[in-house]
Amino acid sequence: WFASMAYVLICALRRIGLVDTRLARASCATIRLKLFKIGALVSVSVRRIKLAMNSACPFQREWALTYARLSAAAA
């Protein structure tokens, strides 16, 4: 069940968030490796969660575009 749910979520991420990026036609494993397995400093406060990514992250543009598109789709 969990693997099926993860696959559906990755497909939705590809369809909504990764349109017109380098990862638009990437496999699930590639998306997992390039977007999810990144080193970041996570700061949690009462009202927000802050991610501090390394400035040398090669997929930083795709990550920011995906976040913006998913935020817009949720609103």
KELOKOL-507074 format. One line per field, with one value per atom (N, C-alpha, C): z, x negated, y; residue number from 1; chain; atom name. Coordinates in Angstrom, 1 decimal, m for minus. Atoms other than C-alpha are relative to their C-alpha. Example, Ala and Ser with C-alpha at 12.3 -4.5 7.8 and 13.67 -1.06 7.14 Angstrom:
// residues 2
pz 0.0	7.8	0.0	0.0	7.1	0.8
px m0.9	m12.3	m0.9	0.9	m13.7	0.8
py m1.2	m4.5	1.2	m1.1	m1.1	1.1
num 1	1	1	2	2	2
cadena A	A	A	A	A	A
atomo N	CA	C	N	CA	C
This chain:
// residues 75
pz 0.0	0.0	0.0	m0.1	0.9	m1.3	1.3	m2.3	m1.0	0.9	m4.3	0.2	m0.3	m2.5	m0.3	0.3	m2.9	m1.5	1.5	m6.7	m0.5	0.4	m7.0	0.4	m0.4	m5.1	m0.9	0.9	m7.3	m1.4	1.3	m10.4	0.0	m0.2	m9.1	0.1	m0.1	m8.3	m1.4	1.3	m11.8	m0.9	0.9	m13.4	0.4	m0.4	m11.3	0.2	m0.4	m10.0	m0.9	0.8	m12.5	m1.4	1.4	m15.7	m0.5	0.6	m18.0	0.8	m0.6	m15.9	m0.5	0.5	m16.4	0.5	m0.5	m14.3	m0.4	0.4	m16.1	m0.5	0.5	m17.7	0.7	m0.8	m15.0	0.6	m0.7	m13.4	1.5	m1.4	m9.8	0.8	m0.7	m8.6	m0.2	0.3	m10.3	0.8	m0.8	m8.7	1.4	m1.4	m5.3	0.3	m0.2	m5.7	m0.2	0.3	m7.1	0.8	m0.8	m5.1	1.4	m1.3	m2.0	0.9	m0.7	m1.0	m0.1	0.0	m0.5	1.4	m1.3	2.4	0.3	m0.4	4.1	1.5	m1.4	7.5	0.2	m0.3	8.9	1.3	m1.2	11.5	0.2	m0.3	13.2	1.1	m1.0	15.1	0.2	m0.3	16.4	m1.3	1.1	13.2	m1.4	1.3	10.4	0.0	0.2	9.0	m1.0	0.9	7.4	m0.5	0.6	5.0	m0.5	0.5	4.4	m0.8	0.9	1.3	m0.3	0.4	0.2	m1.3	1.2	m2.5	m1.2	1.1	m4.6	m0.5	0.4	m5.0	m1.4	1.5	m8.7	m0.4	0.4	m8.7	0.9	m0.8	m6.6	m0.7	0.8	m9.4	m0.1	0.1	m9.9	1.3	m1.3	m6.2	0.3	m0.3	m5.9	m0.9	0.9	m9.0	0.4	m0.5	m7.7	1.2	m1.2	m4.3	m0.3	0.4	m5.9	m0.7	0.7	m8.2	0.9	m0.9	m5.5	1.0	m0.9	m3.2	m0.7	0.8	m5.9	m0.2	0.2	m6.6	1.3	m1.3	m2.9	0.4	m0.4	m2.6	m0.8
px m0.8	0.0	m0.9	0.8	m2.7	m0.8	0.7	m4.7	1.0	m1.0	m1.5	0.4	m0.3	m0.7	m1.2	1.2	m4.3	m0.1	0.0	m4.1	1.0	m1.1	m0.8	m0.4	0.4	m2.3	m1.1	1.1	m5.4	0.5	m0.6	m3.3	0.7	m0.7	m1.2	m1.1	1.0	m4.4	m0.6	0.5	m5.7	1.0	m1.0	m2.4	0.2	m0.3	m1.9	m1.2	1.1	m5.2	m1.2	1.2	m7.8	0.2	m0.3	m6.3	m1.1	1.0	m8.9	m1.3	1.3	m11.9	m0.8	0.9	m14.8	0.6	m0.5	m12.9	1.4	m1.4	m9.6	0.3	m0.2	m10.1	m0.9	0.9	m12.3	0.8	m0.7	m11.6	0.1	m0.2	m10.5	m1.3	1.3	m13.9	m0.9	0.8	m15.6	0.6	m0.6	m13.1	m0.3	0.4	m13.7	m1.4	1.4	m17.4	m0.4	0.4	m17.6	0.8	m0.8	m14.8	0.1	m0.3	m14.2	m1.2	1.2	m17.6	m1.1	0.9	m19.3	m0.4	0.4	m21.2	0.5	m0.6	m19.4	0.0	m0.2	m19.3	1.4	m1.4	m15.8	0.1	m0.3	m14.7	1.5	m1.4	m11.4	0.3	m0.5	m9.6	1.4	m1.4	m6.1	0.8	m0.8	m4.8	m0.5	0.5	m7.0	m1.1	1.2	m9.5	m0.8	1.0	m12.6	m1.0	1.0	m14.8	m1.1	1.1	m18.3	m0.8	0.7	m19.8	m1.3	1.3	m23.3	0.1	m0.1	m23.9	m0.6	0.5	m25.7	0.9	m0.9	m22.7	0.3	m0.2	m22.5	1.5	m1.4	m18.7	0.8	m0.6	m17.9	1.1	m1.1	m15.9	1.2	m1.2	m13.7	0.7	m0.6	m13.1	0.8	m0.8	m12.0	1.2	m1.1	m9.8	1.1	m0.9	m8.2	0.8	m0.7	m7.5	1.0	m0.9	m6.0	1.3	m1.2	m3.7	0.9	m0.8	m2.6	0.8	m0.7	m1.8	1.1	m1.1	0.2	1.2	m1.1	2.1	0.8	m0.7	3.0	0.9	m0.8	4.4	1.3
py m1.2	0.0	1.3	m1.2	2.5	0.3	m0.2	1.9	0.5	m0.5	2.5	1.4	m1.4	5.7	0.9	m0.8	6.9	0.2	m0.1	6.2	1.0	m0.9	8.1	1.5	m1.4	11.1	0.5	m0.4	11.1	0.4	m0.3	11.0	1.4	m1.3	14.0	1.1	m1.0	15.8	0.3	m0.2	15.2	0.8	m0.6	16.3	1.5	m1.4	19.5	0.8	m0.8	20.6	0.0	0.1	19.5	0.2	m0.3	20.7	1.0	m0.8	22.3	0.2	0.0	21.4	m1.2	1.1	19.0	m1.4	1.2	16.4	m0.3	0.2	16.5	m1.4	1.4	13.1	m1.0	0.9	11.6	m1.1	1.1	8.3	0.3	m0.2	8.0	m0.1	0.1	6.9	1.2	m1.2	9.9	1.2	m1.1	12.3	m0.1	0.3	10.7	0.4	m0.3	11.0	1.4	m1.4	14.5	1.0	m1.0	16.3	m0.4	0.4	14.3	m0.2	0.3	13.2	1.1	m1.2	16.6	0.3	m0.4	17.9	1.4	m1.3	20.8	0.1	m0.3	22.4	0.3	m0.2	22.2	0.7	m0.8	24.8	0.0	0.0	24.3	0.9	m0.9	27.0	m0.2	0.2	27.4	0.3	m0.4	29.0	m0.5	0.3	27.8	m1.0	0.9	25.3	0.6	m0.7	26.8	m1.0	0.8	24.9	0.8	m0.7	26.1	m0.9	0.9	24.5	0.6	m0.4	24.6	0.8	m0.8	27.2	m0.7	0.8	24.6	m1.1	1.0	22.4	0.1	m0.1	21.5	0.1	0.0	21.2	1.0	m1.0	24.3	0.7	m0.7	26.0	m0.9	0.9	22.9	m0.2	0.1	22.6	1.2	m1.2	26.2	0.1	m0.1	26.0	m1.0	1.0	22.8	0.4	m0.5	24.3	1.1	m1.1	27.4	m0.5	0.5	25.4	m0.8	0.8	23.0	0.9	m1.0	26.0	0.7	m0.7	27.7	m1.0	1.0	24.4	m0.2	0.3	24.0	1.1	m1.2	27.5	0.1
num 1	1	1	2	2	2	3	3	3	4	4	4	5	5	5	6	6	6	7	7	7	8	8	8	9	9	9	10	10	10	11	11	11	12	12	12	13	13	13	14	14	14	15	15	15	16	16	16	17	17	17	18	18	18	19	19	19	20	20	20	21	21	21	22	22	22	23	23	23	24	24	24	25	25	25	26	26	26	27	27	27	28	28	28	29	29	29	30	30	30	31	31	31	32	32	32	33	33	33	34	34	34	35	35	35	36	36	36	37	37	37	38	38	38	39	39	39	40	40	40	41	41	41	42	42	42	43	43	43	44	44	44	45	45	45	46	46	46	47	47	47	48	48	48	49	49	49	50	50	50	51	51	51	52	52	52	53	53	53	54	54	54	55	55	55	56	56	56	57	57	57	58	58	58	59	59	59	60	60	60	61	61	61	62	62	62	63	63	63	64	64	64	65	65	65	66	66	66	67	67	67	68	68	68	69	69	69	70	70	70	71	71	71	72	72	72	73	73	73	74	74	74	75	75	75
cadena A	A	A	A	A	A	A	A	A	A	A	A	A	A	A	A	A	A	A	A	A	A	A	A	A	A	A	A	A	A	A	A	A	A	A	A	A	A	A	A	A	A	A	A	A	A	A	A	A	A	A	A	A	A	A	A	A	A	A	A	A	A	A	A	A	A	A	A	A	A	A	A	A	A	A	A	A	A	A	A	A	A	A	A	A	A	A	A	A	A	A	A	A	A	A	A	A	A	A	A	A	A	A	A	A	A	A	A	A	A	A	A	A	A	A	A	A	A	A	A	A	A	A	A	A	A	A	A	A	A	A	A	A	A	A	A	A	A	A	A	A	A	A	A	A	A	A	A	A	A	A	A	A	A	A	A	A	A	A	A	A	A	A	A	A	A	A	A	A	A	A	A	A	A	A	A	A	A	A	A	A	A	A	A	A	A	A	A	A	A	A	A	A	A	A	A	A	A	A	A	A	A	A	A	A	A	A	A	A	A	A	A	A	A	A	A	A	A	A	A	A	A	A	A	A
atomo N	CA	C	N	CA	C	N	CA	C	N	CA	C	N	CA	C	N	CA	C	N	CA	C	N	CA	C	N	CA	C	N	CA	C	N	CA	C	N	CA	C	N	CA	C	N	CA	C	N	CA	C	N	CA	C	N	CA	C	N	CA	C	N	CA	C	N	CA	C	N	CA	C	N	CA	C	N	CA	C	N	CA	C	N	CA	C	N	CA	C	N	CA	C	N	CA	C	N	CA	C	N	CA	C	N	CA	C	N	CA	C	N	CA	C	N	CA	C	N	CA	C	N	CA	C	N	CA	C	N	CA	C	N	CA	C	N	CA	C	N	CA	C	N	CA	C	N	CA	C	N	CA	C	N	CA	C	N	CA	C	N	CA	C	N	CA	C	N	CA	C	N	CA	C	N	CA	C	N	CA	C	N	CA	C	N	CA	C	N	CA	C	N	CA	C	N	CA	C	N	CA	C	N	CA	C	N	CA	C	N	CA	C	N	CA	C	N	CA	C	N	CA	C	N	CA	C	N	CA	C	N	CA	C	N	CA	C	N	CA	C	N	CA	C	N	CA	C	N	CA	C	N	CA	C	N	CA	C	N	CA	C
